[in-house]
């Protein structure tokens, strides 16, 4: 099986066998564009080219031939919006990334018009620039002539899954799945259809929207020229966080995971009925298999691993992201330094589009190691905020937290996470669970795996991190963190 894992800062691909073991992989980073403060863009063609190269790298690394691949599963950064010409496949402009804040004013207008509660009831989402709907509206209003083209059906909108499948199929497929559609702020999670009222409020013609297919299905095949003349079936897709939940085999109601990536995303399986949060969380679709829809509660933290990249790229304190653990271990504690990396505002549970990064507690003795440690701790603190909300919504304590994602390799982070949560943190043998989830979905569609129970048997736990910090010290850290959050929100006002 081949997994395509298209993320916010890199495009990855994996080749896996029937035991769920990774045989080979490829990874290509691509450029980030920041045209104005708070704006974030990607070049869709660069994403496509980097993804194809990553797939070819993975095939070489695994020494597997394209003809041996049963099918491709796709997982992707969510909410990022691309619009392109239907006939030529040419993007109208750079993709507007999920982190981008340029549509904050459009969101404010929707809220002032009294649409916030209605949109939440229909989509499960808070009105925020995070989601795709206002990004699409911005493009149609700011790129000359595009609204007229959209009305004529000459344009296609898609999140990154849709864009990649369009390109992989040579323009034959313009589709998405419910997990990605439910993150656009245009999809009704009850009816399972694009919502006509919301499209009217946003002035978005429905002709540009993709067809919504199941998360596990035989969609079509790749153009032969992409993989040495061999067409490969495309059979599964899900947004990255839902794919990670599936990859962690959280198939039962109440099971929960946290992914440490560019952002940090904590999801709980809530079963076949949507659960609406009273504590600032989002309700989305996890996946759809056959006629069964699985819903999730989600807490979205916008900046997690991206803060580590900031230390690497903007400050130059580390050469690669993995070096942060070595740097942070040079000190015994954070030295009273706290860092909230609200570079693009705050997500759950605050939903503050104007909060900004805040670094406090600096003294003459503060050095890069203290700030590196505070950066890792910020990821754990933000996760605790979200987990507290989920516990209040579900009315019962969480007994353990399953973790995955690139930063889950960091033992210092996971130990501190266990310390502040006061529960075990469980890391699986394979932390690339996003790719696993996409692969499992594709494999179910082709019969590569017969059912969910067979997939569940593939999961292997490797390490459990237990709380070691005293409860008093943990409480003291948490109280200090809450003061930092208040400062970050005050700064944005």
C-alpha positions in Angstrom: 0.0 0.0 0.0 1.1 3.6 -0.6 0.2 6.4 1.8 0.3 10.0 0.7 0.6 12.3 3.7 0.5 15.9 2.5 1.3 18.2 5.5 1.6 21.9 6.2 5.4 22.0 5.8 6.3 18.9 3.9 4.9 16.2 1.6 5.5 12.7 2.7 4.9 9.2 1.3 5.1 5.8 2.8 5.1 2.2 1.5 3.5 -0.3 3.9 3.0 -4.0 4.0 0.0 -6.0 5.2 1.4 -6.0 8.8 1.2 -2.2 8.8 5.0 -1.9 8.7 6.7 0.9 6.8 9.0 -0.5 4.2 10.1 2.9 2.7 9.4 6.6 2.8 10.0 9.9 1.2 9.8 13.4 2.4 10.1 16.8 0.7 9.7 20.2 2.3 8.2 23.1 0.4 8.2 26.8 0.8 6.0 28.9 3.1 4.9 32.3 2.0 3.9 35.1 4.3 2.7 38.0 2.1 1.6 40.1 5.1 1.6 39.6 8.9 -0.8 36.8 9.7 -1.1 35.7 6.1 0.1 32.2 5.1 0.2 30.7 1.6 1.5 27.7 -0.3 2.1 27.2 -4.0 -0.3 24.4 -5.1 2.0 23.3 -7.9 4.9 23.1 -5.6 2.8 20.9 -3.3 2.0 18.7 -6.2 5.5 18.4 -7.4 6.9 17.7 -3.9 4.3 15.1 -3.3 5.0 13.2 -6.5 8.8 13.3 -5.8 8.1 12.0 -2.2 6.1 9.1 -3.7 9.0 8.3 -6.1 11.5 8.5 -3.2 9.4 6.1 -1.1 9.2 3.6 -3.9 13.0 3.7 -4.3 13.6 3.5 -0.6 11.3 0.4 -0.3 12.6 -1.1 -3.5 9.0 -1.7 -4.4 7.7 -1.4 -8.0 4.6 0.6 -8.9 2.9 -2.6 -10.2 3.2 -4.1 -6.7 1.1 -1.3 -5.1 -2.4 -2.4 -4.3 -3.8 1.1 -3.8 -3.1 4.7 -2.5 -4.6 6.3 0.6 -4.5 10.0 1.0 -4.3 12.2 4.1 -3.8 15.9 4.1 -3.5 19.2 5.9 -7.1 20.3 6.3 -8.9 23.6 5.6 -6.3 24.9 3.2 -8.1 26.2 0.2 -7.2 25.9 -3.5 -9.2 27.1 -6.5 -8.1 26.2 -10.0 -9.4 26.2 -13.6 -11.4 23.1 -14.3 -10.1 22.6 -17.9 -6.4 23.5 -17.4 -5.8 22.6 -13.8 -4.1 26.0 -13.3 -4.5 27.4 -9.8 -5.9 31.0 -9.7 -3.4 31.9 -6.9 -1.5 30.4 -4.1 -3.4 28.2 -1.7 -4.6 30.0 1.4 -3.3 27.9 4.3 -5.4 26.9 7.4 -3.1 29.1 9.5 -3.9 32.3 7.5 -5.8 35.0 9.3 -6.7 37.3 6.4 -10.4 36.5 6.6 -10.8 37.5 10.2 -12.9 40.5 9.2 -15.2 38.3 7.1 -15.7 36.1 10.1 -16.5 39.2 12.2 -19.2 40.2 9.7 -20.8 36.8 9.8 -20.9 37.0 13.6 -22.3 40.5 13.6 -25.0 39.3 11.2 -26.1 36.6 13.7 -24.9 33.7 11.7 -22.5 32.2 14.3 -24.9 29.9 16.1 -26.6 28.8 12.9 -23.3 27.9 11.3 -22.2 26.0 14.5 -25.5 24.1 14.5 -25.1 23.1 10.9 -21.4 22.4 10.7 -20.2 21.8 14.2 -17.6 24.6 13.8 -17.0 27.9 15.3 -16.9 30.8 12.8 -13.2 31.4 12.4 -10.6 32.3 9.7 -9.2 28.8 10.3 -11.8 27.1 8.1 -12.1 27.1 4.3 -15.4 28.9 3.7 -14.3 32.4 4.1 -11.0 31.7 2.3 -13.0 30.7 -0.8 -15.1 33.8 -0.4 -12.0 36.0 -0.2 -10.5 34.4 -3.4 -13.8 34.9 -5.4 -13.9 38.5 -4.2 -10.3 39.5 -4.7 -9.2 37.7 -7.9 -10.8 39.6 -10.8 -13.4 37.8 -12.8 -13.4 34.6 -10.7 -16.9 34.9 -9.3 -18.3 34.9 -12.9 -16.1 31.9 -13.8 -17.3 30.1 -10.7 -21.0 30.7 -11.6 -20.3 29.2 -15.0 -18.8 26.1 -13.5 -15.3 26.8 -14.9 -13.5 26.6 -11.6 -12.9 23.9 -9.0 -12.5 24.4 -5.3 -10.8 21.9 -3.1 -8.9 21.3 0.1 -5.5 19.6 -0.5 -7.0 16.1 -0.7 -9.2 17.2 -3.6 -6.3 19.0 -5.3 -4.1 16.0 -5.2 -6.8 13.5 -6.4 -7.6 15.9 -9.3 -3.9 15.9 -10.3 -3.3 12.2 -9.7 -6.3 11.3 -11.8 -5.4 13.6 -14.6 -8.4 15.9 -13.9 -10.9 13.0 -13.9 -11.8 13.2 -10.3 -13.1 16.3 -8.4 -14.0 14.7 -5.0 -13.5 14.9 -1.3 -14.7 12.9 1.7 -16.8 13.9 4.8 -13.9 14.3 7.1 -12.4 17.0 4.9 -15.8 18.5 3.9 -16.8 18.9 7.5 -13.8 21.2 8.0 -14.8 23.7 5.3 -17.6 25.5 7.3 -19.8 24.9 4.3 -20.9 21.2 4.9 -23.9 20.2 6.9 -22.8 17.3 9.2 -26.4 16.2 9.8 -27.6 16.0 6.2 -24.3 15.0 4.7 -24.5 17.7 2.0 -23.1 21.1 1.2 -25.4 23.6 3.0 -27.3 25.9 0.7 -27.9 28.6 3.3 -24.2 28.9 4.2 -23.2 29.0 0.5 -25.7 31.8 0.0 -24.4 33.8 3.0 -20.8 33.4 1.7 -21.9 34.0 -2.0 -20.1 30.8 -3.1 -21.6 29.0 -6.2 -22.1 25.3 -5.6 -20.8 24.4 -9.0 -17.2 24.8 -7.7 -17.6 22.3 -4.9 -16.3 18.7 -5.1 -18.5 15.6 -4.9 -18.4 14.0 -1.4 -17.5 10.3 -1.4 -17.0 7.9 1.5 -13.7 7.9 3.3 -13.0 4.3 2.1 -14.0 3.7 -1.5 -12.7 2.9 -4.9 -12.5 6.4 -6.4 -10.6 5.8 -9.6 -6.9 5.4 -10.5 -3.8 7.5 -11.2 -2.8 8.6 -14.7 -0.3 6.0 -15.9 2.4 8.5 -16.7 2.8 9.4 -13.0 4.1 6.0 -11.9 6.2 4.5 -14.8 3.2 3.7 -16.9 1.3 1.9 -14.2 -2.2 3.1 -13.0 -2.7 2.7 -9.3 -6.1 2.6 -7.6 -7.0 5.5 -5.3 -9.1 4.1 -2.5 -9.1 6.1 0.7 -8.8 9.6 2.1 -9.3 11.5 5.3 -8.1 14.8 6.8 -4.9 14.3 8.7 -6.3 14.4 12.2 -9.2 12.1 11.6 -6.7 9.8 9.7 -4.5 9.8 12.8 -7.5 8.8 15.0 -8.2 6.0 12.6 -4.5 5.0 12.5 -4.5 4.8 16.3 -7.4 2.3 15.9 -9.7 4.6 18.0 -12.7 2.9 16.5 -14.8 2.9 19.7 -16.7 5.7 21.3 -14.7 7.5 23.9 -11.3 6.6 22.6 -9.0 9.6 22.2 -5.6 10.6 20.7 -3.4 13.7 20.4 -1.2 14.4 17.4 1.8 16.6 17.7 2.5 18.1 14.3 2.7 21.6 13.0 -0.3 22.2 15.2 -1.6 20.0 18.0 -4.9 18.2 17.6 -6.8 16.2 20.2 -9.7 14.1 18.9 -12.2 11.9 20.7 -14.5 9.4 18.9 -18.0 10.2 19.9 -19.7 7.4 17.9 -22.6 7.8 15.4 -24.1 10.9 17.0 -22.6 14.3 16.9 -21.7 15.8 20.3 -21.7 19.6 20.6 -19.2 21.0 23.0 -20.1 23.6 25.7 -16.4 24.3 26.2 -15.0 25.7 22.9 -14.4 22.4 21.1 -15.4 21.5 17.5 -17.7 18.8 16.2 -16.6 17.1 13.0 -17.0 13.9 11.0 -14.2 11.4 11.7 -14.9 9.2 8.7 -17.7 7.5 6.8 -17.6 3.8 6.1 -20.5 2.5 4.1 -23.7 4.1 5.6 -22.1 4.6 9.0 -20.8 8.1 9.9 -18.4 8.4 12.9 -18.3 11.8 14.6 -15.5 13.4 16.7 -15.0 16.1 19.2 -11.8 18.1 18.5 -9.6 20.6 20.1 -7.4 22.4 17.6 -4.1 24.0 18.7 -2.8 26.1 15.9 0.9 26.2 16.7 2.9 23.3 18.2 5.7 21.9 16.1 5.6 25.2 14.1 7.1 26.8 17.2 10.0 24.5 17.1 10.5 25.3 13.4 10.5 29.0 14.4 13.4 28.3 16.7 15.1 26.6 13.8 14.3 28.9 10.9 13.9 32.3 12.3 16.2 32.2 15.4 18.7 29.7 14.1 19.2 28.1 17.5 18.9 24.5 16.2 19.8 22.9 12.9 16.9 20.5 12.8 13.7 20.1 14.8 14.9 17.0 16.6 17.7 19.1 18.2 15.3 20.9 20.5 15.3 18.0 23.0 19.1 18.1 23.4 19.0 21.9 23.8 16.1 21.9 26.3 17.9 19.2 28.4 20.8 21.6 29.0 18.7 23.1 31.8 16.8 21.4 34.7 13.7 23.5 34.3 12.3 26.5 32.4 13.9 29.0 34.7 10.5 30.7 35.2 10.2 31.3 31.4 6.8 30.6 29.7 6.1 30.9 26.0 2.7 30.9 24.3 3.4 30.7 20.5 0.1 32.3 19.4 1.6 33.3 16.0 -1.7 33.1 14.2 -4.1 33.7 17.2 -5.5 31.0 19.5 -7.6 28.0 18.6 -9.5 25.8 21.0 -10.8 26.6 23.5 -10.2 30.3 23.2 -10.9 31.0 19.5 -9.2 34.4 19.6 -8.1 35.5 16.1 -6.1 38.4 17.4 -4.0 37.0 20.3 -0.3 37.0 19.6 2.8 35.1 20.7 3.9 35.9 24.3 7.2 35.2 26.0 7.4 36.1 29.7 9.6 35.5 32.8 12.9 36.4 31.1 15.8 37.3 33.4 19.5 38.1 32.8 20.2 34.4 33.2 17.7 33.3 30.6 19.4 31.4 27.7 18.2 29.6 24.6 17.9 26.3 26.5 15.2 27.9 28.8 13.2 29.1 25.8 13.6 25.8 24.1 12.2 24.0 27.2 9.4 26.6 27.4 8.5 25.9 23.8 8.1 22.2 24.4 6.2 22.9 27.6 3.8 25.2 25.7 2.7 22.2 23.6 1.9 20.2 26.7 0.1 23.1 28.3 -2.1 23.8 25.3 -2.9 20.1 25.1 -4.0 20.2 28.8 -6.3 23.1 28.0 -8.1 21.0 25.4 -8.2 17.8 27.4 -9.8 19.6 30.3 -12.5 20.8 27.9 -13.1 17.3 26.6 -13.4 15.9 30.2 -16.0 18.6 31.0 -18.0 17.8 27.9 -18.0 14.1 28.3 -18.5 14.3 32.1 -15.9 11.7 33.0 -12.1 11.6 33.5 -9.8 10.6 30.7 -7.7 7.6 31.8 -4.9 7.7 29.3 -3.8 9.7 26.2 -2.6 8.1 23.0 -0.1 10.2 21.2 1.5 10.4 17.7 3.0 12.8 15.2 6.6 13.9 14.7 7.1 15.6 18.1 5.9 12.4 19.8 9.5 11.1 19.4 10.5 13.7 22.0 10.7 12.0 25.4 11.1 15.3 27.3 7.9 16.6 25.8 5.9 13.4 26.5 7.2 13.1 30.1 6.2 16.7 30.8 2.8 16.0 29.1 2.2 13.2 31.5 3.3 15.4 34.4 0.8 18.2 33.7 -2.1 15.9 32.7 -1.5 13.5 35.7 -2.4 10.5 33.5 -0.4 8.0 31.4 0.7 9.1 27.9 1.0 6.1 25.5 3.2 6.1 22.4 2.7 3.4 19.8 5.6 1.7 18.0 4.8 3.5 14.8 4.1 7.3 15.3 3.2 7.9 11.7 -0.4 7.1 12.5 -1.7 9.7 10.0 -0.2 7.7 7.2 -1.4 4.4 8.8 -5.0 5.8 8.9 -5.0 6.7 5.2 -3.6 3.3 4.4 -6.1 1.4 6.5 -9.0 3.3 4.8 -7.7 2.4 1.3 -7.0 -1.2 2.4 -10.5 -1.7 3.6 -11.9 -0.6 0.3 -9.8 -3.1 -1.7 -9.9 -6.0 0.7 -6.3 -5.7 1.7 -7.6 -5.9 5.2 -10.9 -7.5 5.8 -12.3 -5.5 8.7 -11.6 -3.1 11.6 -10.7 -5.9 14.0 -7.9 -7.2 11.8 -6.5 -3.6 11.6 -6.8 -3.3 15.4 -4.5 -6.3 15.8 -1.7 -4.4 14.0 -1.3 -1.7 16.6 1.7 -2.1 18.8 2.3 0.0 22.0 5.9 0.8 22.8 6.2 3.1 25.7 4.0 4.6 28.5 5.0 7.8 30.2 3.8 8.1 33.8 3.4 11.3 35.9 6.6 11.9 37.9 6.2 15.6 39.0 4.5 16.3 42.3 0.9 17.4 42.1 1.8 20.7 43.8 4.5 21.5 41.3 2.2 20.6 38.4 -0.5 22.9 39.8 1.9 25.7 40.2 3.1 25.4 36.5 -0.5 25.3 35.3 -1.5 28.5 37.3 1.5 30.3 35.8 0.5 29.2 32.3 -3.1 30.6 32.7 -1.6 34.0 33.4 0.4 33.8 30.1 -2.7 33.0 28.2 -4.5 36.0 29.6 -1.5 38.2 28.6 -1.5 36.9 25.0 -5.3 37.6 24.7 -4.9 41.0 26.2 -2.1 41.9 23.7 -4.5 41.2 20.8 -7.2 43.6 21.9 
